[in-house]
Structure formats: structure tokens, C-alpha cells
Amino acid sequence: VASLAHKVTWMVNQRTVIVPTSLVATVLLTHSCRGISLSDLVENVQWLKVEIMARGGLVAPMEEVARAVGNSVKRISNLVKIPKPDKTLEPLLKPRDSHRLELSSYRNQCLHVFVEEALLVCCLISSPSEAGKNAHWMRTATLLRDAETLAEILKLEFTYSPRESKNRFQDAITRLASRGTVLPLYDDGYGERVQILTTRQARRMIGLLRGMLLPFLDAYWVAALSLLPLQTEAKGGVLLASHLKRMQKIAQTMYLENKVHSSEAASSVSLINAVTMLEANRLIARSAIEQGVLIRVTDVRDRPAGDGLFRSLVDAIKQIDARRRIAGTLRIGPLQHEPSIT
């Protein structure tokens, strides 16, 4: 039954028509600068529309992109901040921090089109290059393995194609190559590899794809971090409802301290999904009591050897944090505002 429901959900996603407001929200939330002009927003929306359609996605007809963008901005004006005219040379739009979560509901309508590519890109740009300083590439087998692991970590956030994961990711590499983001390198003694390109188109696509996954990675990292104290304090466990509030406070604090990328890290849905993922990997356990649901960190000695994606809670924190970052060997200029490294 679960498999059938998953397949039906995936099929519904494939037939979902993406509206202009979703395109506008996606650009605003993944744009790396502190604001974007209306003309640049129109140009980026047009570019995103082309990229979605190139992947077989369905986009609502727009006779005039500029008018459609203008109408969309009006529709979500309460979610967008526009500086006063006397403060900048032209109006610059940016998401209101207090409304990013509402805006993300529009962006999420685009995610199914790019999810495999986004998983690949996050793994590719966060891993040190195997080529040294001259180029940034990974062996294809390593990249596929890492992408499958990341997909498993985030499987509660996305509905993946029912096809075998290796085939899905191979197709995603082909799409990234056809759109000028990566270059497949074939066996010349090193084995098959995937090299990241440094063109403007490649940087633009990498920024978009990475920006789509960062809010989820931030939330999962915060959730795992928040559970560390439970290993030594409150060993009997804490109520999930009260711990959720604590996780949200931690996320907001870390956002203000510039340690996570956006306030979306405080999403209750993603934080709860992260807890469920850690439970599935036997790092925590939950039980029902009269007051509610209790969660506690499990003893590593109680877990079968090699069970789950992570060796320990600390290992989970390190693995998730690694995918939030850009490898030092990647030299293609700034992609996204980077938080402080802790």
C-alpha cells in the first residue's frame, strides 16, 4: 500500500502545473544576494521556466513574463520586503525573514523537477576534488553512492521516482551535462568521473540547486545538534512537543548568529522529519506516555554493528554538516552566502 501511495504521489507531482508565483518564490529564496531588482527577477524567472520545461516539467502559460512576475509579486507582497525608494537606486525585493516558511510552500512546488540533480550537486560541491587544484571532479561511482546516501537521509522530504536509484541519478547526471553544469569524463585510467564546470550557466544552476536543499540540510543539522545534550542530560528522555520548541529556538538563534543559511531551519515539519529519520536509524527512540510522546538518545551499544546510515549521533551531525558546505578545492566564485564554520 505504501509503495502504491508513493507511486501515485510521484505521478501527481509529474503532472503538477507550476504557476508563476512558484517561480518567483523559488528565485527569491535561492538568490544569493541581499536583494534582487525587478528586472533581474523577471530574467531569472524566464531562465527558471526554460530549465523546468527542458526537464519535462509543466509550467503555466505566460504571455508576458514581466506582467506575470509583477502580478505574482503583488499576490505575495506581504511575504516580500521592498526597501523604500530613497534607500536604493531601484526597488530590490527580498523575502521577509518572518515569512520565508510561507514563501517556501510556493518554492516546494518546483522541487520535484530538480531533486535528483540537487542531491548530486550538493554531494559534488561539498566533497574535496580528487583532481587537486586544477579541476573539481569526483569518480562517478563515489558520487552515486554519496547521492544515494543523501537521498536516504532526506527521503521524508521528497517523493522520488519509483525507478531504481542508480538509474535515476545516472539520468540526472546526463541532464546536468546537457544543461552545461557538469562534464562527464570517461575512463582514461582514473575511471568514469564527473567534473563540475565553471561557466556562468553552471554557477547559476549550482546556486539554484544548492539553494533548494540548504533549508532541509540546515534543519536536519539543527535537529541532530539539539539532541547531543540528551546523551548526558535528561537520559530518561524529553517530551517531543517541548523539544520541538527548543529546536526552533536553536534554529532561530543559529540563524541570527549566521550559523545556518536561513530562518527556514526552524520549520517544524523538517525538524520533526529529522527526528523521525534519526529514529529510523536507531539513534533515538520514542515512546508514548500519558503526557505525550517521549524521545531519548539510544545507547550506541544497543545498536547492531553497521545498522543504519550513521555510526553515532556525532557521525550524523558531521555527515549532514558536510553537505551544507562548499569544498575548499572548489574555485568557481561565491555561490551562496556562507554561514560561519563552527
N, C-alpha and C positions, 0 to 999 in steps of 0.2 A: 504493500500500500504506500509506504513512504517513497519507494522508488518511482511509482507511478505519479504521485503528487509532485515529486521533484521534476519529472519529465514534463508534466503539464505546465508547471510554473515556468520552466525554461522556454517552452513553446509559446506561452503567453508573452514572455519578455521579448522573444524574437519578433512578435507581431505588434509590439507596442509602438505607437507613433510618437516620436519625440517632438514636443512643442517648442516654439521659440523661447519661452520662459525658461525651460530646462537648459537650453544652450547658453542663455545669458547667465544663469546661475552657475553653470559649470565654469565658464570663463572667469567670472568674478571670484569664485572660490579657489581656482587653481592658478590664477595670475600671481606672479611672484612679487610684483611691485606694490607700493603702498596706495596705489590708486590707478585707475585706467580712464583715459578720455573716452568720450562717446564715440569718436571716430575710430579709435583703436578697438573699442568694444565691438563695433559693427564689423570691422575687418576680421577680428578673432572669431566672431560668431559665424561669419561666412566660411572661414577656414575650417572650423569645427564641423559645420554642416557637411562640407565636402568630405572630410575624413570619415564621418559616420556613414555617409552614403557609399563611400568606397569600400566599406566593410559590410555592405548589405543591410545597414540599419535604415529604418523608416523615419523620415523627417517630414513634419507638416509643411505643406507648400507655403512659400513666402514670395509674393510677387515683388515686394521691395524689402530687402533685408533691413535697411535703415529704419523704415517705418515699423517693421515687426519688432526690432530691438527697442525702439522708442516706446511702443505700446507695452512691451514686457517690463521695461524699467518702471513705467507708471504703475503697472499691476503689482510690482513688488517694492514700491517706493518706500514702504515702511520698514523693509528689510535692508535697504541700501542707504549708505551715508554719502551725501554730496556736500563738499565744503562750500562755504559762502563764496559768491563770485569775486569778492575783493581779496580773497586769500590765495587764489591760484590764477594762472593765465587763462585757463579754461576749466570747466567743471570736471572734476575727477571723481569717479564712482568707486566705492569700495563697500564690502559687506559690513553691516553693523555687527560688532563682536557679539552683542547680546542676542542677535538673530541668526547667527551662522547655522545653527541647527535647523531652523525653519527653512533656510535657503538650501540646505543640503538635501532636503526632500525632493527638490526640483532636480538637483545635480544627479541624484541617485538613479533617475530615470535614464541616464546615459551610460551608467557604469557597465551594464551587461554587454555593451558593444565592445568595450576595451579591456575587460577584466583580465583575460589571459595575457595580453600584451603588457598590462600594468604590472602583473606579478613578475613577468620576465624582466622588465626594465628595472624594477626595484631590486631584484637579485643581481642583475648585471652591473648596475652602477654602484652598488654598495659593497661589492666584492673587489679586493685588490686585483689589478690586472696581472695575468700570467705572462704578459709580454714586456713587463718593465715600464719604462717611461715613454717609449716611442709610440705605443698604441695601447688601447684598452680592450682586451678580449678575454673571453673565457672559453674553455672547452665546452662543446655543446652538451656532452653527457653530464658535466658538472652543473651547468646552467639548468638543464631539465630537472635534475634531481633537486636542486635548491628551489626551483619554482613549484615543484610538486609539494615540497615541504611547506612552503609559504601558503600555498593554496589550501593545504590541510589545516593550517593554523587559522585561516580566515574563512573556513567553509561555512560558518554560520552567517556570514555577511552576504554571501553571493550564491546565486544558483548557477552552477557550472553546467556546461553541455554534458549530456549523458554519454558522450563518446569517451574512449579511453584517454586518460590524461596526457600520455606521451604524444598521441596524435594531435590533441588539441593544442599543445604547446609547440609542436613542430609547425603546425599551420600558423600559429601566432608569430613565430619567427619569420615565416615566409611573408606574412602581412607587413611586419615591421621592415623587412628588407625592401618590399615593393613600394613602401611609403618613404623610403630614404632615411630610416632611423638606424638600422644595423646593416652589417655586411657579413654574410656567411662566408667563412674561409674553409676551403676543403682540404682534405688530408694531404699534407706535404711533410710528414714526419712528426707533426705535432698532434695529428688527429683533427677531426672536424671542430671548428671554432666559430664563435660569434663575436664580431668586433663592433663596437659602438662607433658611430660616425660623429663628426664634429661640425656638420653644416648647420645653418640656421634652422632648417626644417627639422633636423634631428634634435637640436636643443629644444625647440618648441614642443615637439611631440613628447620628449622625455619629461619636460616640465609638466605637461598636461597629465601624463600617465602617473608620474610620481605623486603629483598633487592629489590625484583621485584616491590613492591608497594611504597617504600620510595620516589623515584623521583616524582611520581604523588602527593603524600601527601605533599611533600615539596613545589611543585609548587602551589597547591591549597591554602596552608597556606600563602605563599608569596602574592598571588593574593588578598586574603581576608585582609591581613595586609595592603597592599598598598592602600586599599580603605578607611581605617579608617580616614585619614585626610580630605577626601571629605565630611565628616559629618559636619565639621566646616569651612573648606576652600572650595572654588570653589563649593558652593552649587548648582550653576547653571549647573554644570557638566563639564567634560573634554572630549576631543576627545579620542576615544578608541585607535587610532593609536599612539598618543603621550604617552598615559598612558601605552600602551604595552611596549614601550621603557623604561619607568620608572620602570615598574615591573621587566624587565630583569636586569636593573641596580641594583635594590634592591636585586634580587636573587644572582647576582654575588658578591655583597658586603657581603651579609649574608653568602655566601659560603666561602669567604676569611676570614670572622670573625668566621668561624666554627659554624655557627648557623643553617645551613642546611647541609644535608649529602653529596650532590654532586652538581656539576655545572649544572646538568640536570634540576634543579629547574627553570632555565631560558628558558626552552622550550616554544617557542611562542605558539605551539599547545595546550599544557597543560594549560598555563596561560589563553588563550582565552576560553578554555573549562571551566575553573574555573569561569570566568566571566559569561559565559552562565548559569552555574549551579546556581550561586548566583542570576542571573536574574530570573531563573525559580522559585526560592524560594522567589521572590519579595523583595530581599534585595537591589537590584539595578534596575534601569530602563535604557533602551537605546532608543534613538530616532535618526532619520535621519535628518541632516541639510545639508546645501549647502557644508560645508567644510568636511563633513564626518559623522561618527557615534558618537553621544554624549552619555556618560554614566554618571549617577549620583546616589548617595546613596538615597534610598527612606526613607521617614519618617516612623518610626515604627507605628505611629498612623494611617497610611494609610493602614496597612496590617490587614486583618481579623484575629481574635484571633485563634491561633492554626493552622495557614496556613503555610505550608512548613516544612522543616526539622529543621529550626533554629528559635529561638525567636528573634534574632537580629544579626547584623554583628559580635559583640563581641562574641556571643554564637557560631557562625560559626567558628571563629578563635580558640576558646577554644576546640571545638569538633574535629576539624581537627588536631590541635596540639597534642591533647591527643593520637591520633592514631599513631603519629610519634614516640612515646616514649615507653620505656620499664618500666613496673610497678616495683616499688621498692621492691615488695614482690617476684619477680621472681628471683630465685637464681640458675641460670644454667650457670654462667660464661658469658664472653663477647660474644655478637653475632655480633655486628657491631660497627664500630667507631661512637661514640655518639657525637652530637653537643652540644654546651653549652646550658644550660637551661636559657631562658630569662624571 
